[in-house]
């Protein structure tokens, strides 16, 4: 694969972006992925106590009383979509014009919807997890993956938009790997996505992020679930969708 993409902003940053979240995936994981794809190193402050969270609230750092929060470029940014859009734009991962940006937004919204079914999974009861697993596989194979398979087949290019590596590609590979963790054979009927996965995972910044020692978090475990519930005082009675 001929791969020539480079971040637009290659200057050495005075301070690394700082991520405020739990020591786990959740809504911060897509932000970690996008920073990694852009080759940007970050620092993390993990929320482990209710007191840490309340301090951020009292400081006025959390505009809508929610995390994730990213501190960068003199801003304390909240709302996952706003953070991702800013990173994509800053590091040349958001297309070359408004039409390409609209396509990227469309494809990102699709993968966001799919990943939403997985984000709930750790907080479910064992019975509901079984139901949700069936939902995840059905949604992936019947609604979402067929769309990306057709896009790649129809335009015959290596990336989803403009034949250039973008935020859409980063989030699709994240979604593919998340679903494969639940069902390893989920790409069996999608040859274009199999090839896409191989290409994207071989991009140097992505390959590095998939290696041990990166900021990528493992599948959420019971400790992560307990921490989120204790800090936010919520997610106690989540049901399968």
C-alpha positions as CSV (number, residue, x, y, z in Angstrom):
1,X,0.0,0.0,0.0
2,X,1.3,3.4,-0.9
3,X,0.8,5.4,2.2
4,X,1.9,9.1,2.2
5,X,-0.3,10.7,4.8
6,X,1.4,13.0,7.3
7,X,-0.1,15.2,10.1
8,X,-0.5,18.8,9.0
9,X,0.7,20.1,12.3
10,X,4.1,18.6,12.8
11,X,5.5,21.1,15.3
12,X,6.8,20.0,18.6
13,X,4.1,20.7,21.1
14,X,5.0,22.6,24.3
15,X,2.6,20.5,26.3
16,X,1.0,17.1,25.6
17,X,-2.8,16.9,25.5
18,X,-4.1,15.7,28.9
19,X,-7.0,13.3,29.0
20,X,-9.3,13.2,32.0
21,X,-11.2,9.9,32.2
22,X,-11.3,6.5,33.9
23,X,-8.6,3.9,33.4
24,X,-10.6,2.2,30.7
25,X,-12.2,2.6,27.3
26,X,-15.6,4.2,27.5
27,X,-16.1,7.4,25.4
28,X,-12.5,8.4,25.8
29,X,-11.2,5.4,23.7
30,X,-12.1,6.9,20.3
31,X,-10.2,10.0,21.4
32,X,-7.2,7.9,22.3
33,X,-7.4,6.2,18.9
34,X,-7.6,9.5,17.0
35,X,-4.6,11.0,18.8
36,X,-2.7,7.8,18.2
37,X,-3.5,7.9,14.5
38,X,-2.2,11.4,14.3
39,X,1.0,10.4,16.1
40,X,0.3,12.7,19.1
41,X,1.5,11.6,22.5
42,X,-0.9,12.3,25.4
43,X,-0.9,12.3,29.2
44,X,-3.8,10.9,31.3
45,X,-5.3,11.7,34.6
46,X,-7.5,8.8,35.8
47,X,-10.6,9.4,37.8
48,X,-10.6,7.0,40.7
49,X,-12.6,8.8,43.4
50,X,-15.8,10.8,43.6
51,X,-13.8,13.6,45.1
52,X,-11.7,14.0,41.9
53,X,-14.8,14.2,39.9
54,X,-16.4,16.7,42.2
55,X,-13.3,18.9,42.1
56,X,-13.6,19.1,38.3
57,X,-17.2,20.1,38.7
58,X,-16.4,22.7,41.3
59,X,-13.6,24.1,39.2
60,X,-16.1,24.6,36.3
61,X,-14.0,22.4,34.1
62,X,-16.9,20.1,33.0
63,X,-19.2,22.3,31.1
64,X,-22.1,19.8,31.1
65,X,-20.9,17.9,34.2
66,X,-19.6,15.0,32.1
67,X,-16.4,13.4,31.1
68,X,-14.4,12.8,28.9
69,X,-12.5,16.0,29.1
70,X,-9.3,16.9,27.0
71,X,-7.0,19.7,28.0
72,X,-5.1,21.1,24.9
73,X,-4.3,24.3,23.1
74,X,-5.4,26.3,26.1
75,X,-8.8,24.7,26.2
76,X,-10.6,22.3,28.5
77,X,-12.7,20.5,25.9
78,X,-15.8,18.4,26.7
79,X,-18.4,16.5,24.6
80,X,-16.8,13.6,22.7
81,X,-17.9,14.6,19.2
82,X,-16.6,18.1,19.6
83,X,-13.2,16.8,20.9
84,X,-12.9,14.3,18.0
85,X,-13.9,16.9,15.4
86,X,-11.2,19.3,16.7
87,X,-8.5,16.6,16.7
88,X,-9.4,15.5,13.2
89,X,-9.4,19.0,11.8
90,X,-6.1,19.9,13.6
91,X,-4.2,16.9,12.3
92,X,-5.5,16.7,8.7
93,X,-7.8,13.8,9.3
94,X,-11.0,15.6,8.3
95,X,-11.0,15.6,4.5
96,X,-10.0,18.3,2.0
97,X,-13.4,20.1,1.6
98,X,-16.9,20.3,3.0
99,X,-18.2,17.4,0.9
100,X,-15.5,15.1,2.2
101,X,-16.2,16.3,5.7
102,X,-19.9,15.5,5.3
103,X,-19.0,12.0,4.2
104,X,-16.6,11.5,7.1
105,X,-19.3,12.8,9.5
106,X,-21.8,10.3,8.1
107,X,-19.5,7.3,8.3
108,X,-18.4,8.3,11.8
109,X,-22.0,8.6,13.0
110,X,-22.6,5.1,11.8
111,X,-19.7,3.6,13.7
112,X,-20.6,5.7,16.7
113,X,-24.1,4.2,16.7
114,X,-22.7,0.6,16.4
115,X,-20.1,1.2,19.2
116,X,-22.9,2.5,21.4
117,X,-24.3,-1.0,21.7
118,X,-20.9,-2.2,22.9
119,X,-20.2,0.6,25.4
120,X,-23.2,-0.5,27.4
121,X,-22.1,-4.2,27.5
122,X,-19.8,-4.1,30.7
123,X,-22.6,-2.7,32.8
124,X,-25.2,-5.3,32.0
125,X,-26.2,-8.4,34.0
126,X,-25.0,-11.8,32.7
127,X,-28.5,-12.4,31.3
128,X,-28.6,-9.1,29.5
129,X,-25.1,-9.5,28.2
130,X,-26.2,-12.6,26.3
131,X,-29.1,-10.7,24.8
132,X,-26.9,-7.7,24.0
133,X,-24.2,-9.9,22.3
134,X,-26.9,-11.1,19.8
135,X,-27.9,-7.5,19.2
136,X,-24.3,-6.4,18.6
137,X,-23.6,-9.2,16.0
138,X,-27.0,-8.6,14.3
139,X,-26.5,-4.8,14.0
140,X,-22.9,-5.2,12.8
141,X,-23.6,-7.8,10.2
142,X,-27.0,-6.7,8.9
143,X,-27.0,-2.9,9.3
144,X,-23.5,-1.4,9.6
145,X,-20.8,-3.5,8.1
146,X,-22.7,-4.0,4.8
147,X,-22.6,-0.2,4.3
148,X,-18.8,0.1,4.7
149,X,-18.3,-3.1,2.6
150,X,-20.3,-1.5,-0.3
151,X,-18.5,1.8,0.0
152,X,-15.1,0.2,-0.3
153,X,-16.2,-2.1,-3.1
154,X,-17.9,0.7,-5.1
155,X,-15.1,3.2,-5.2
156,X,-12.3,0.7,-5.2
157,X,-10.0,2.8,-3.0
158,X,-8.0,2.1,0.1
159,X,-9.8,4.5,2.4
160,X,-13.4,5.5,3.0
161,X,-13.2,9.1,1.8
162,X,-11.1,10.8,-0.8
163,X,-8.6,8.0,-0.9
164,X,-6.9,9.6,2.1
165,X,-6.6,8.4,5.6
166,X,-9.2,10.1,7.8
167,X,-11.1,10.0,11.0
168,X,-13.7,7.8,9.4
169,X,-11.1,5.1,8.8
170,X,-9.8,5.3,12.4
171,X,-13.2,4.9,13.9
172,X,-14.2,2.1,11.5
173,X,-11.1,0.1,12.5
174,X,-11.9,0.7,16.2
175,X,-15.4,-0.5,15.7
176,X,-14.3,-3.6,13.7
177,X,-11.9,-4.7,16.5
178,X,-14.5,-4.0,19.2
179,X,-17.0,-6.3,17.4
180,X,-14.4,-8.9,16.7
181,X,-13.7,-9.1,20.5
182,X,-17.4,-10.2,20.9
183,X,-17.5,-12.4,17.8
184,X,-14.2,-13.3,16.1
185,X,-15.9,-14.5,12.8
186,X,-17.9,-11.3,12.3
187,X,-16.0,-10.3,9.1
188,X,-16.4,-13.7,7.5
189,X,-18.8,-12.4,4.8
190,X,-17.0,-9.0,4.3
191,X,-13.9,-9.4,2.2
192,X,-13.5,-5.7,1.6
193,X,-13.5,-5.1,5.3
194,X,-11.0,-7.9,5.9
195,X,-8.6,-6.2,3.5
196,X,-9.4,-2.8,5.0
197,X,-8.6,-4.1,8.4
198,X,-5.2,-5.5,7.2
199,X,-4.3,-2.2,5.5
200,X,-5.3,0.1,8.4
201,X,-3.6,-2.0,11.1
202,X,-0.4,-1.8,9.1
203,X,-0.3,2.0,9.1
204,X,2.7,2.8,11.4
205,X,0.8,5.0,13.9
206,X,-2.1,2.5,14.2
207,X,0.3,-0.5,14.4
208,X,2.1,1.2,17.3
209,X,-1.2,1.9,19.1
210,X,-2.1,-1.8,18.8
211,X,1.1,-2.9,20.4
212,X,1.6,-3.3,24.2
213,X,2.5,-0.2,26.1
214,X,0.2,2.2,24.2
215,X,-2.7,4.2,25.7
216,X,-5.1,1.7,24.2
217,X,-7.2,0.2,27.0
218,X,-8.2,-3.5,27.4
219,X,-11.7,-4.8,27.3
220,X,-13.5,-3.3,30.3
221,X,-13.4,-5.5,33.4
222,X,-15.3,-5.5,36.8
223,X,-12.8,-3.1,38.3
224,X,-13.6,-0.5,35.6
225,X,-17.3,-0.9,36.0
226,X,-17.1,-0.5,39.8
227,X,-15.0,2.6,39.4
228,X,-17.3,4.3,37.0
229,X,-20.3,3.5,39.1
230,X,-18.6,4.8,42.3
231,X,-17.3,8.0,40.7
232,X,-20.4,8.9,38.7
233,X,-22.9,7.3,41.0
234,X,-24.8,5.9,38.0
235,X,-25.0,3.0,35.6
236,X,-26.5,0.6,38.2
237,X,-29.6,-0.6,36.3
238,X,-28.5,-0.5,32.7
239,X,-30.6,-2.8,30.4
240,X,-29.9,-4.4,27.1
241,X,-31.0,-2.4,24.1
